Amino acid sequence: MPMESVPEIMGSKIMKRTISRDQDHGGILSELTGAQGTGKTSVLLAFTDNTITSNPSEKIFWREQMDAPLQTFKLGLEKIRFFVKKDSNVIFRDRNKRLEEIDLNPVYFRDYEELYEIAPNGRASVVFFDNDHEWMKFIHYLRGVGEWVNIFIDEMADIAPSVCSGDLYQRVVKFSNDMGAVRRCMMNCFYNTQTASDVHWTIRKKVMLKVFLPGATSVKTTRVTQKAIDGLDRNSNLGNEAYLDIGGEFGIVRFKNIYKPDPRYHVEAHYKNGKQ
C-alpha cells in the first residue's frame, strides 16, 4: 500500500479539523469553488454527512436552491427532514410527474426559535423561508444559541451576491459580521459557489477554509497556485481531488463518497405562482 504524500497527510489533518469541536479553536467558515459538474454540491453533502456521523448530537441546517432538484435527497431520507415557514408560499413539485404539486409532509414553523427547538439533532434540517435573504437573519439568530451548530448553503451567491445595492447591500455588510463571528460562536458554515467572485467580498474576506475543486480559480489569499488546481485529478468513479487551505496550511484530498441523484426523487421547491 503506497505511503501518503505530505499534501495528503495535511489534507487528512484539515478534514479532521472540520469535525473537531474545541471552543478554543472555534468554528469554521468554508468556501467551496469549482467548475460546473466537478462536484461542489456533492462535497457539501460529504461535509454534511461527516458532521452527521461524527457529531450526531448537533443540529444541522441546509439551504437548498429553489426551482431546481433538491440535492439533499442524495443523503437518504433517513438523514433529512424538511421545514417550511408558515405562510411562506413554498410548494413542492415532482419532475417525475410533470411538475405536479406534491406533499412532502414538511414541518411548519412560525419563527427561528420554534425552528431551532423542533429541528432534530443528527439530521439535515432542510429549511425554506419566505425568501433566500432570510437566511442572513436566521444565521444571526444562531449566533446566540450557545451550542455547536452547523449551516450548509448551496449557492451562497443567491443570498449574498457580489453586486448589490441599497437595503440588500446594508444587509449583506451586516451579515458579514456574523460570518466573521463564526469561529467565536461555536458555528460551522460551509457554502459553495462556482466562482468566489460571485459572492460579496465582505463575506469572502472572512473565509477560513478554502476548498478548490477542479476548474476553480486561485485567489490572492491562498498559497495554492492555479497550476496546482489545474492538475487536480477528475475521476467520476473514484471521486475528484480537491485542495484544502486553512490558515496558510494546505493539503489535498479525494472525496470518494459520490452522492448521486436518487431516481425516485426529482423534487423541486417553488414559490407558488413564482412569487416570493
Secondary structure, 3 states (H helix, E strand, C coil): CCCCCHHHHHHHHHHHHHHCCCCCCCCCEEEEECCCCCCHHHHHHHHHHHHHHHCCCCEEEEECCCCCECHHHHHCHHHEEEEEECCCCEEEEEHHHCCEEECCCCEEECCHHHHHHHCCECCEEEEECCCCCHHHHHHHHHCCCCCCEEEEECCHHHCCECCCCHHHHHHHHHHHHHHHCCCCCCEEEEEECCCHHHECHHHHCCCCEEEECCCCCCCCCCCCCHHHHHCCCCCCCCCCEEEEEECCEEEEEECCCCCCCCCCCCEEEEEHHHCC
